[in-house]
């Protein structure tokens, strides 16, 4: 029945059959089915399919995780540290109130936060740890979403009036403290006496416990009322720096000039890109290297398609000769093997695309189910594995895989088309 259909498709009156005719697809489909004689070829095709599927899926998953890491780290590092930092040059920032108000009116600025910053040693009856103390105004602290929006104990209502402090959750856990307990802070830069500088030690009630979600910050930061911080660090009614938060973290270049004009005094401006350039550059390099390495998986799978098709052409040399004597053109033979190889690559790419998207979308749930204790946030900064799928990158991965799969079929298909039917029948 199939032979009859093939004869009708190839008889002289129908020699002008359009490319990719139904009989070409039918023959290609028969070559893809497993038979005992071509079992080894089918095994190679199966491994080629699995290799391309896993390669595409792995690429999508890894790129999604790298994008998620960059987004989460950027949002947490920049979200709690500000985007532009204004430091004094010629004289201390004793006019920080007026200067902050002027900077806050610049277009694109959401908050100008004056801050006193210094290192101290925090202790409790149970433990001790080095911390970074930040003195801020209560109204400014409430405008930092990463802190004010993640309070896990107590509140910021009495932050200024009660003279309390806000500490990270990991610091609270390590010191065995909760809201309402007393945190003791010590700094070597205390009061000056005839015998030298005496260390300052003072206890503060814990007004609130926050959790940013980045272990380094949650274990290090202590927020204190601005007036208390000025007294604790011997600041003469000035601040260390003014942190400026923007609507868009990537617009620092456009806002810098306006901030310099609004300052109306010599100031030194630095931004988050300068402070974290090495860190984010390393992330970008790692991401590009991972893309190249994982692309090799797809390339190896595509080479398996080449070897599998060459073996199939050798095995089917007699069939090719018979098709040629029945009227099949070289183009038709080439298209048959092109369809055979491309089917493996395209189906494998689509399967990898689906697998990669499903895995990336449920990465957190998979992590919690299969590896509940494998992710240590104290080592990896973040409390969970982040994932963010970029549509343009997914399209690029799928397109690259399909192009490699199609290129891998060209040589075996050309070789099949160039096969001499006389020689194939004589020695096949």
N, C-alpha and C positions, 0 to 999 in steps of 0.2 A: 504493500500500500504506500509506504514511504518512498519506495523506488519509483512507483508510478507517478507520484507527485513530483519527484525530482526530475523524471523524464519530461513531464509536461512543462516544468519550469525551464528546462535547458534545451528543449527542442529548437531546431534552427529558426523557426518563426518567432521565437521568443528570446532570441539571443541578446536583445537589447534590454534585458531585465534590469530594473533599477538597482543601484547599490543597496546593500543591507536588506535584500529581499527576504521574504519569510523562510525560504529554504536554507539560506545562510544561517539564520538564527536557529533553525531546527537542527542543522548539522552541528553547530557550536554547542547547542544544548546537549546533544547526544555525547559529544566528547567530554563534557563536564560530568556526566553521570559515571558512577563507580561501576567498573566491571572487573572481573577477576584478572583478566589479561592486563588491563591498564591500572591495576591496583596501586603500583608504586607511583605512577604519575598522579593519581588521585590523592595519594598521601602528600606529595609535594604541593599540590594545589591547596590542600587543606591547611598545611603549615603556612603557605603564603597568605592565605586568607586570615588565619589567626595572627600572623605577624603584623599585617597591615592593620587589622582591627585593634590589636593591643598597642601598636605604635601610635595610631591616631588618638586613641582614648588616653594614653599616657601623656601625649603632648597637650591635649586639651586640659587634662587634670592638673598637670604641673604648671602650665601657664595661668590657669585660674587661681591656683594656690599662690603663685608668685605675685599676681595682681592683688589678691586679697591681702597678702602680707604688706605690700607697699601701701595700700589704702589704709589698712588698720594702723600701721606704724605711723604713717603720715598724720592721720586724724588724731592719734593719741599724743604723739610727740608735739605736733604743732598745736593741737587743741588745748593742751595744758601749758605750753610754753610761749604761745604767741607767735606772730608772724614777723614782726619787725621790732628791734630792740633799740631804744633811744638811750644813749649814755652821755654823761657830761664830758666836756673837754676842758673849758677854762675855769669853771667854778662848779661847786656842788649843786645838785638839783633841789635847792631850797624852795624854788618856785614851782614845784611839781604839780600843785593843784591847778594853777592857771595854765601851765604848759599842757597838762593832760586834757584840760577842757578844750584848748585850741586844737590839739591833735585829734580829739574825738569828733571834731566838726568837719574834718577832711572827708571828701567823698570817697566811699569805699571802706571807711574805718567803722567798725562796730563797737570797739572798746579800746580806750587808752588807760592802762592800768599801772599806776605808780607802785613800786615794790621795793622793799628792803629784803635783801637776800644774804644769807650767811650760813655757815656750817656749825653744827653743834653736836653734842652727844646726848642722846635721849635714853632715859633709864626708868625702870620701874622696880618694884621689889623682886621681880622675877628674872629680868634680863636687861641688856643694854644694847644700843646700836647707834652708829653714826647716822645723822639725818641732815637734810637740807631744809632750813627754816625759811619761810617766805612770809614777810609781813605785808598784808594787803588790807584794803578797806572792805568792810562787810558788803557794801553795795556792789563793789567790783567782783568779789568772790561769787556772789549770786549770779553774775553774768558769765561765769565760766561753766558751760554746760557739762563738761567732762567731770567737774567736781560737784557743782550744785545739783546736777541731775542724777548723781549716783551716790546719794547718801544712804548708808547701810545701818546707821545707828545715830541717835541724837538728832539735832537740827542746827541750822545756822541762825536761828532767830535771836539767840543771845550771844552771837559770836563777838560783837563789839562790846556790848554792855557788860557781859559776864567775864570778859578777859580770858576766855577759853581758847582752845586750839582745835583745829580739824586735822586729823591724821589719817593716813592710808590704812586700808584694812589689813594688809600683810604686816605692817608695822605694829598695828594693834594686836594682831595674833601673836607675833613674836615676843611682844612685851607683856602679853596677858592682860591687856586693857580693854575697856569698853567705855561707852559714853557715860560720863559722870565720874570716872576715875581720875587720878592725878598723874600727869606726865611730868617728869623732872628733866629739865634741859640745863646743860652746862656748856659754857664757852670759855676759852682761855682769855679772851679779850674782855675782861671785866673792868672794875673800878681801879683807878690808878691810886696807889698808896705810897707813902715814903719808902716802903720796902719793895716797890715794884708794882706790876699789874697783877691784881688778884683775880682768879677765875670767878665768873659769875654763875651761880647755881640757883635756879628758881623753879618752883612747881606751878603747873598750869592745869586747870581742869580740862578734860577732854569733852568739848562741846559736840563734836560730830565725828563720825567715822565714814570715810568715802572709799569707793572702789572704782578706780579709773579703768581697770582691766589690763593694765600693763604692770607686770610684777615689780619692775624696777622703780616705778613711780609710787606704787602703793606701799612699797617697803621703805621709801626714803623721804617723801615730802611731808612737811608739817606746816600748815597754814596758821598764821598768828595775826591778831589785829595789828594794823600798821603802827599805831602809837606804842604798843607793847614791844614790837620788834625794834623800833627806833631806840627805845630805852634799853632793851636787852643787848643790842650791838653797839651802843654808844654813838648813835647817829644824832647829829645836831640838827634835828628837824629837817632832814633831807632824806632822799631815797637813793637806792643803788642804780636803778634803771626804771624806765617806763616801757612796758610791753604793749605793743599795738596789735590788736586783732583785726583782721580784714574779712570782708565778705567772701573773697576768693583768695586762697593761699598762693595761687599762681600769678597774682597781679601785683606782687611786691615791687617789680620794676617800675610800673606805672605810678605807684603811690609814693615812692621814695622822694621824688622831687617836690611833690606837694607837701609832704611832711617837713622837709627841710625849710620850706618857706613859712609854714605855720609855726615852726619852733621859735623863730625870731631871735635865735641865739645859736652860737656854735654847738653842734651836737654831733656825736658819732652814731651812724645808723648801720646796723648789721641785720641780716634777715635769716630766716630758718634754713635757706638753701646754703648759705655760707657756713652756718654752724653744723649742718648735717650733711655736707657735700660728700665726704668720704663714705659715710654709711649708705646713702642712697645710691651713690655711684657703684659701690660694691654689689648692692642688690640688682642693679641694672646689668652689670657684667655677668653676675651669676645667672640671671634670667636668660641672657643671650647665649651663654655657653650651654645651659641646659637645653635650649631649643635646638642647637646644633647637634648635641650628643643624641638627643631623642629622635631627631630626624634620621639619624643613621639606622635606627630600628626600621623605619619605613623603607629606607633604601635597601636594606638587607632583604626585607620581605619582597620588595620589587624584583631584586635579583633572583629570588626563588622562583618568581613567575617566569623569568627568562629561562632558567634551567628546566623548569617543568614543561614549558612549551616546546623547547628544543627536543626534549625526550618524546613529547607527544607527536611532533612532526616526524621524527625518525620512526616511531611506532606506526604512524598512519601514512607512511609513504605510499603503500599500495592503494589505500583509499584515495589519496590525492591524485595518483595516476589515473585511477578509474574515473574520478570526477572530471579530470581534464579531458579524457577521451570521450566523455559524454557531452562535452561542450562547455564546461565551467571555465571561465577565464581566470587568468592569473590574479586579477583584482578580486574576483569572488573568493578564490582560495585564501588570499591575504586577509580579506575581511572576515572569513570564518575563524581564523586563528586570532585575529585582532579582537573579535567579539569574545572568544573563549578566554583570553588572558585579561581583557579589560573587565569582564564580568567579575573575575576574582578580585581585582583591585577596587572596582567601584562598590561592589557589595561589601567588601571588607572595610572600605572607608566609611560607608554609611553606617555599618554596624559599630565601628569605633566611634563615630560621631554621636550616636545615640548613647552608647555606653559611657563615653566621656561626659556628656551633659548630665546623665542620670547620676553618675558618681560625684561630679562637682556640685550638683544641686543638693545632694544629701551627705556631703562630706562630714559635717559635724555629727549627724546621727550615726553614720557608719563608725566614726571614731569612738563615740560613746558606747556603741554596742559591741564592736569587735575588740577595741583596744582602750578599755576604760581607764587604765592607769598608766598608759604609755606616754601621755603628753604631760610633761612637767613644766608648768608655766614659770617656775622660778628660773629655769634654764633658758626657755625659749621666749621670754618676755611677755607673750600673749597667753591668755587663759584658754583659748580654743584655736583650732586650725581654721584660718580664714579662707574664704574662696569667693572669687568674683569673676564670672565669665565675661570675657570681652567678645562681642559679636564679630568684630572685624578680624580678630585673631583666630577665632574658630573658622571663619570663612577661608582665611589664608591657609590654615592647616589642612582643611578638606581639599581645597584647590591644589595645594602642593602634592598631597597624596594621590589625587586622581591624575595629575600630570605625570608623576613618576610611574604610576601604574600603566598609563597609556604608552609612555616612552619605552617601558620594559617589554611591551608586546611587539614593537616595530621590527626588531631584528628577527625573532623567530617567525613572524608572519611573512616577512620578506623572503626568508629562507624557504618557507613552505611554498610561496608563489613561484620561486625560481627552480623548483624541483622539476627535473626532466622526467616526464611520464614514462618514456621508453626505458630509461635506465632504472627507474623505480620498479617497473613491472619485471624487468629482466633479473634484477638483483634483490628485489623486495621479498 
